[in-house]
Amino acid sequence: MVASLITDNETDPSWERSPAFVANNTYTITSFALVLEFNKGRLQNLYWNRDGCAKCSGNSNFVCLNSPDYALKTTSCKGQGGTVDCSRDTNDIF
Protein backbone atom coordinates (compact mmCIF):
# COMPACT_ATOMS: atom_id res chain seq x y z
CA MET A 1 0.00 0.00 0.00
CA VAL A 2 1.32 3.45 -0.89
CA ALA A 3 -0.25 6.66 0.39
CA SER A 4 0.00 9.69 -1.85
CA LEU A 5 -0.20 13.22 -0.62
CA ILE A 6 -1.88 15.19 -3.41
CA THR A 7 -1.63 18.96 -3.42
CA ASP A 8 -2.97 21.73 -5.61
CA ASN A 9 -0.22 24.15 -6.52
CA GLU A 10 -1.62 27.61 -7.36
CA THR A 11 1.33 28.52 -9.58
CA ASP A 12 1.08 25.29 -11.54
CA PRO A 13 -2.40 23.84 -12.09
CA SER A 14 -1.07 20.29 -12.40
CA TRP A 15 -1.38 17.97 -9.42
CA GLU A 16 1.74 17.01 -7.53
CA ARG A 17 2.11 13.68 -5.77
CA SER A 18 4.43 12.76 -2.97
CA PRO A 19 4.14 8.99 -2.43
CA ALA A 20 4.90 7.37 0.90
CA PHE A 21 5.10 3.61 1.38
CA VAL A 22 2.72 2.41 4.12
CA ALA A 23 2.68 -1.40 4.18
CA ASN A 24 2.77 -4.68 2.30
CA ASN A 25 2.84 -8.33 3.35
CA THR A 26 6.44 -7.99 4.51
CA TYR A 27 6.86 -4.51 6.03
CA THR A 28 4.70 -1.93 7.85
CA ILE A 29 5.59 1.70 8.50
CA THR A 30 3.81 2.91 11.61
CA SER A 31 4.86 6.53 12.03
CA PHE A 32 4.47 9.41 9.59
CA ALA A 33 5.15 13.13 9.89
CA LEU A 34 3.43 15.55 7.54
CA VAL A 35 5.24 18.90 7.33
CA LEU A 36 3.21 21.98 6.41
CA GLU A 37 5.21 25.10 5.53
CA PHE A 38 3.47 28.48 5.66
CA ASN A 39 4.56 31.95 4.57
CA LYS A 40 2.48 34.88 5.87
CA GLY A 41 -0.37 32.53 6.73
CA ARG A 42 -0.46 30.85 3.32
CA LEU A 43 0.40 27.21 2.80
CA GLN A 44 3.51 27.06 0.61
CA ASN A 45 4.55 23.44 0.78
CA LEU A 46 3.67 20.13 2.38
CA TYR A 47 5.63 16.91 2.34
CA TRP A 48 6.25 13.70 4.24
CA ASN A 49 9.19 14.09 6.62
CA ARG A 50 11.51 11.11 6.55
CA ASP A 51 13.47 10.51 9.75
CA GLY A 52 15.99 8.14 8.27
CA CYS A 53 16.98 4.79 9.65
CA ALA A 54 18.83 5.76 12.83
CA LYS A 55 15.82 4.83 15.00
CA CYS A 56 15.80 1.26 13.77
CA SER A 57 19.43 0.36 14.32
CA GLY A 58 19.94 -2.38 16.87
CA ASN A 59 16.29 -3.48 16.91
CA SER A 60 15.68 -6.78 15.11
CA ASN A 61 11.97 -5.97 14.59
CA PHE A 62 12.86 -3.04 12.32
CA VAL A 63 14.41 -2.80 8.87
CA CYS A 64 15.65 0.16 6.89
CA LEU A 65 13.77 0.62 3.60
CA ASN A 66 15.27 2.75 0.83
CA SER A 67 17.35 4.62 3.43
CA PRO A 68 14.80 7.29 4.45
CA ASP A 69 12.19 4.95 5.93
CA TYR A 70 12.28 2.44 8.74
CA ALA A 71 9.61 -0.23 8.99
CA LEU A 72 8.52 -3.10 11.17
CA LYS A 73 8.54 -6.62 9.86
CA THR A 74 4.84 -7.38 9.45
CA THR A 75 5.35 -10.74 11.17
CA SER A 76 6.30 -8.78 14.32
CA CYS A 77 2.86 -7.11 14.46
CA LYS A 78 0.06 -8.18 16.77
CA GLY A 79 -2.51 -10.04 14.72
CA GLN A 80 0.26 -11.36 12.46
CA GLY A 81 1.84 -13.63 15.06
CA GLY A 82 4.04 -10.98 16.70
CA THR A 83 3.90 -8.89 19.86
CA VAL A 84 4.46 -5.35 18.53
CA ASP A 85 1.64 -2.78 18.23
CA CYS A 86 1.70 -1.73 14.57
CA SER A 87 -0.97 0.96 14.79
CA ARG A 88 -0.24 3.86 12.44
CA ASP A 89 0.45 7.32 13.80
CA THR A 90 0.54 10.56 11.83
CA ASN A 91 2.03 13.76 13.24
CA ASP A 92 1.41 17.14 11.64
CA ILE A 93 4.31 19.58 11.83
CA PHE A 94 3.76 23.30 11.25
C-alpha positions as CSV (number, residue, x, y, z in Angstrom):
1,M,0.0,0.0,0.0
2,V,1.3,3.4,-0.9
3,A,-0.3,6.7,0.4
4,S,0.0,9.7,-1.9
5,L,-0.2,13.2,-0.6
6,I,-1.9,15.2,-3.4
7,T,-1.6,19.0,-3.4
8,D,-3.0,21.7,-5.6
9,N,-0.2,24.2,-6.5
10,E,-1.6,27.6,-7.4
11,T,1.3,28.5,-9.6
12,D,1.1,25.3,-11.5
13,P,-2.4,23.8,-12.1
14,S,-1.1,20.3,-12.4
15,W,-1.4,18.0,-9.4
16,E,1.7,17.0,-7.5
17,R,2.1,13.7,-5.8
18,S,4.4,12.8,-3.0
19,P,4.1,9.0,-2.4
20,A,4.9,7.4,0.9
21,F,5.1,3.6,1.4
22,V,2.7,2.4,4.1
23,A,2.7,-1.4,4.2
24,N,2.8,-4.7,2.3
25,N,2.8,-8.3,3.4
26,T,6.4,-8.0,4.5
27,Y,6.9,-4.5,6.0
28,T,4.7,-1.9,7.8
29,I,5.6,1.7,8.5
30,T,3.8,2.9,11.6
31,S,4.9,6.5,12.0
32,F,4.5,9.4,9.6
33,A,5.1,13.1,9.9
34,L,3.4,15.6,7.5
35,V,5.2,18.9,7.3
36,L,3.2,22.0,6.4
37,E,5.2,25.1,5.5
38,F,3.5,28.5,5.7
39,N,4.6,32.0,4.6
40,K,2.5,34.9,5.9
41,G,-0.4,32.5,6.7
42,R,-0.5,30.8,3.3
43,L,0.4,27.2,2.8
44,Q,3.5,27.1,0.6
45,N,4.5,23.4,0.8
46,L,3.7,20.1,2.4
47,Y,5.6,16.9,2.3
48,W,6.3,13.7,4.2
49,N,9.2,14.1,6.6
50,R,11.5,11.1,6.6
51,D,13.5,10.5,9.8
52,G,16.0,8.1,8.3
53,C,17.0,4.8,9.7
54,A,18.8,5.8,12.8
55,K,15.8,4.8,15.0
56,C,15.8,1.3,13.8
57,S,19.4,0.4,14.3
58,G,19.9,-2.4,16.9
59,N,16.3,-3.5,16.9
60,S,15.7,-6.8,15.1
61,N,12.0,-6.0,14.6
62,F,12.9,-3.0,12.3
63,V,14.4,-2.8,8.9
64,C,15.6,0.2,6.9
65,L,13.8,0.6,3.6
66,N,15.3,2.8,0.8
67,S,17.3,4.6,3.4
68,P,14.8,7.3,4.4
69,D,12.2,4.9,5.9
70,Y,12.3,2.4,8.7
71,A,9.6,-0.2,9.0
72,L,8.5,-3.1,11.2
73,K,8.5,-6.6,9.9
74,T,4.8,-7.4,9.4
75,T,5.4,-10.7,11.2
76,S,6.3,-8.8,14.3
77,C,2.9,-7.1,14.5
78,K,0.1,-8.2,16.8
79,G,-2.5,-10.0,14.7
80,Q,0.3,-11.4,12.5
81,G,1.8,-13.6,15.1
82,G,4.0,-11.0,16.7
83,T,3.9,-8.9,19.9
84,V,4.5,-5.3,18.5
85,D,1.6,-2.8,18.2
86,C,1.7,-1.7,14.6
87,S,-1.0,1.0,14.8
88,R,-0.2,3.9,12.4
89,D,0.5,7.3,13.8
90,T,0.5,10.6,11.8
91,N,2.0,13.8,13.2
92,D,1.4,17.1,11.6
93,I,4.3,19.6,11.8
94,F,3.8,23.3,11.3
